[in-house]
Amino acid sequence: MSESIQDLFIDVPANYEIINHLLTFGQDIRWRRRVAKAAASGGGSAWLDACGGTGEMVARLSDLAPENTRIVVADFSLPMMSKALEKPESKRIDFTLADVSHLPFQDNSFDVLTIAFATRNLNTSRENLLSCFAEFNRVLKPGGRLVMLETSQPKSNIIRWFFHLYLKLVVRPVGRLISGSDAPYVYLSDSMRRFYSAEELAENIREAGFSEVSFKRFMLGAAAIHQARKGY
């Protein structure tokens, strides 16, 4: 992942979660729970949360993981990870400071891999996005599952127009007001407007070698949960 994107996460950890809750009207909490439930439904002894940030996603995974499950978080931002380490759930989680484009794990290591609202950060180019997806495929066990939560593009032109207007007029001012930092929320607004539709993202996941790719839209199509499986 590029250093310019990494730099954006230096100043935001303190207010990162509350801003996400405000901008999604609290729906991101429900969506993460859905991702955790989907991830946990397949069982397995080793779970990985990629780009784990401040630990919201992995905390929900920890709530559902059987006692002997190994739970790992990989993230490239030390300030974000430091915030995650403050959570009480962190005591049963292994934290790894790593760029997800080069994960420090052996092939076929994990039963499930989750990633929440971070796939846009991998999309510095389509080639980099596909490379990261291929890396996810590599570290998953045969039959292992990818469960991804990400923003999307509403199918309706009218709804998409209002969604993009909201991103322009609300996301940047609210983020700047609460965090005191402008650049991360300029980036957030711009990257959400430019990102793939659910159908396009699903096709990229398939191209990276996954099968059984599916998705479910939320919030009138502004977000979606994708699921896929590594072949046997």
N, C-alpha and C positions, 0 to 999 in steps of 0.2 A: 504494500500500500504506500502511496506517496507520502513524503515528509510534509508536504503542504497540508494534506488532510490530517495527518497526525498532529500537526501544530494546532489545529482547530480545537482539539479536545483538551488542551492544557488548562484553559480557564473555565470550562463549563461544568465540571463534575458536581460542584456544590448545589447547583440548581437544576441539573439536567433532568432529573426525574419529575420534579414538580412542573417544569415547563412542558414536558411531554404529556403529562396528565391534563394540563390546561388546554393545550392545543388540540387534543383529541377528545376533549370533554370527558375524560376518564375512561374512554373506551380501550385505550392501550392496555390497561390493567386486565380487562376481560379477555382481550385477544391473547395476551401472554399466558393467561391461565388455559385458554384453549390449546395453545401450542404445547404447553407442558402436559396437558392431558393426552394429546395426540402422541407426543413423544413417549410418555410413560406407558401407553397402551400396548406397546410391543415388547415390553420387558427388556431383558438384557442386563448385563453386568457392568457395562461401561458406557457412559453418556458424555458427550462433548458439547459445550456451548461455545460457538465461535463468535469472536467479536463481542465478548460478554459485557463490556462496558462497566457500568456501575453495579452489575450483578442482579438486576431485576428479574431477568429471565431465569438465571440459574437458581435464584431463590425459590421460584415457583417449581422448578424441576426438583429441587431438594425436598419440597413439601410432599412430593409424590413418589420419590425414589425409595425402593426397599432398602433395608438397613445396610446391606453389603454392596450396594451399587457404588462403583467408582464414578464420581462426577468431576469433570475437568472443565475449566474455563480457559480459553486462549484469547488474549487481547494484546494489542500493540501499544496501548496507552497506559503508562504507569500511573498518572493522576486518576484516570478512571478506575483502574484496578485497585488503587489505594482506597477509593470510596467503597468499592465492592467488599473489600476486606473488613469494613466496619460492620457489615451485616452479621447478625447472629448465625445465619445459615452458613457463613463462610468457614466455620470450624470443620465441616465435613466435606469441603470442596478443595480440590487441588487447583492452584492458580499457576498459569504459565504465561510469561510475557513473551509473545511471539506474533509475528506477522502471519496471518492465515494463508498467505500465498505460499508459505514455506513452513508448514506445520512440523514441529519436532517430534512426530510420532511415527511409529512403524506402520507399514501397510496393514490393513484389516484389523485395526485396533478397537473400533467403537461400534456399538450396536445402533446408536442414533446420534445425529448431529443436529443441533438447533442453531438458528441465527435469527435475531430479531432486530429489525430496523437498522441493519448495517450493510445489507447487500448493495445499496446505492453507493456506499463508500468504496466498494470493490470495483465499481464501474468507471474507473478512470479511463478505461477503453474496453471495448467488447472483448478483446483478446485477453486482457487481464481478468475480466469477469469469468470467462470460460476457464482460464487457468486456475482460478480459485475454486470454481466448481469441480474441476478435475481433481484438485487437491482434496476437497471434501470427499469425493468418491474414493480416492486412494486410501484414506485413513478409516473409512467405514468397512465393516466386515461384509462379506458376501450376504446379500439380503438386508443389509443395514439401511436405515431410513434417514432421509433429509427432511426436516420440518422447518419451514422458513416463514417468517412474518415480515411483510414489507409493504411500503406504500405502493400504490398502483395508479392507473388512469381510469376514471369512470368511463363506461362505454357510451353513455349519453353525451352528446356534444354540449348540451345545455348544462348538465351537471358538471361536466369537465370544466366548462368556462367558469362557473361559480367556484369550483374547487381551486382553480388556478388563481382566481381573484382573491380568494381567502388566503392563499399562500403569499401573495404579493402584499396584501394590505394588513394582515394580522400576524403571520408567523414571525417576520423580521422585527416589527415593533415590540411585540410581546416578549420575544426572546431577548432582545436588547435591553428592554426595561428591567426584566427580572435578573438577567445574568450580568448585565453591565458590559457585555461583549457583543459586538455587532457582526463580525465576520462569520462566526459559526452559523448564524441564523440567516444570513444572506446565502451562504452555501446550502443550508437546509432547504430554503425556499426554492432556490434555483434547481437543485438536484432532484427534488420531488416533481417539479414541473417537467423535467427532461427525461425522467425515468420511464422504463418500459411499461406497457400494459401487462395485465396478468397473462394474456395469451403469448405475448412476446417473451416474457420472462420464462414461462413454461417451456417454450421452444429452446431457449438457451440452456436450460437445465437438461433437456433431452440431448442436446448436442454435446454436452459434457460427459455423456455416458450413462445417465440415469434412465430408469424405466418407471412405468406405473406413475407417471407424472400427473398430478391433479391440483386443483386450487379451488378455494372458496372465497368469494368476495365479501367485504364488510363495508359499512359506512357508505352505501351507495356506490361502491366500487373504488373508493379512495384508498383502501387497503385490502390485502389478501393474504391468506395462509396457503402456502404451497407445500405439497408433500411429494416425495419421490423415493425410489428404492434403487439401491445398487444391485446389479445382477449377480446371480450365483455363479 
